[in-house]
């Protein structure tokens, strides 16, 4: 059974830090590009960060560059998002996505999301 399970969200004060985790099972995790997305109430889903299958390349949204770090441990089938110096506008549901192209067709798996709330 394919699963992506996020964890690590919660309430954090401005300037604080969190580490989000995305644990995968049921598929060959290392073959997939993994991204973190977030969606705040009333806003469109936003791509936050992406990491390639072996972790050799990462990309970030301008809004999080220098504050967020994506990494992965393929031995543990897990991707992490280190979130530092959080701001109120980082409040959102954070979800991970695993993506690859197989025989020209996209394959996408999604987790259920974890809530991050930034408030004093």
N, C-alpha and C positions, 0 to 999 in steps of 0.2 A: 504494500500500500504506500503510495506516494504521499509524503507529508513534508511541509515546511512549518516549523513552529517557532514563532518569535517570542522572545522574553526580554526582560530587563527594563521595561518601561516603568513609569511612575511619576510621582510629583517631585520636581526639583526646583530649587531656587535659581533665579537669574545668576549667571556666572558659574553655576555648578556643572557637574559632569554626570554622565551615565554611560554604561556600555550595553548596547543592545546586541542580542544574539539571535541568529537564525539557524536552527538545527534542521538538517535535511535527513530524510530516510526514504528508502524505496526506489532510488534511482542512482545512476552513476554521477555523483555530485561534481566531481572534478571536470566533467565535460561541459559544465554549464557556466555561462556568465551569470553572475548574481548581482542584483541591484537592490538598493533600498529606495523605496518611495515613501512619500508622506502625503497625507490629506488632512487639511484643517477644515473645520465646519464651514460650509458655504463656499469652499474653494475647490479648484480642480486638483487632481492628484499631481504631485510634483516629483520628478526624478531627482533623488538626492545624491546618490553615489553608485558607482558600478565598479566591479572587479572582474577580471578575466579568470578563466578556469584554473590556471596555475598561479594566479595572483601576481602576474608580472606587470600588469597595467591597471591603473585605477583612474577614474574620472569623477569630478565633483561638480555639483551645481555651484554657481558663483556665490550664492547666498550662504554656503556652508564651507567654502574653501578656507583652509587655515584653522578651522574649528572642529571639523568632523574628519575621522579617519576610518576607512573601510579596510578590512583585512579578512583573511580566511585561513582556516586550518583544515585542509582536505582529509587529513588523518582522522579528524573528529567530525567531518561532514558539517562544518559550521562556518558561517560568516558572521563577522562582528562589525558593529558600527560604534566606534568610540565618539561620543558626543561631548565636546568641551565648550566651556564659556557659553552656555545656553542662553538664549534670549526668549522673551515671551512669544515672539513670532515663530519659534521652533515648536510650539504646541501643536500637536497633530497625532493622528494614528500613523504609526510607522509600519510598513509592510515590506517583506522581502519577496523578490521574484527571481526564479531560476529560469534561464532561457537558453535554448540552443536551436540550431537549424538542423533538421534530420531529413535527408533526401529532399531538400528544398522546402520542407514544411516546418513552420515554427512550432516549437514545443515550449509551453509556458506553465510553470507551477507557481502558485501563490500561497503565502501564509495568511493567517487570519488577522494579523496585525497586533501591535502593542501600543498602548496609549502613552504618550509623553506629554506631560503638562508642566509648563514652566510658569511658576507663580511664587510671589513672596508671601 
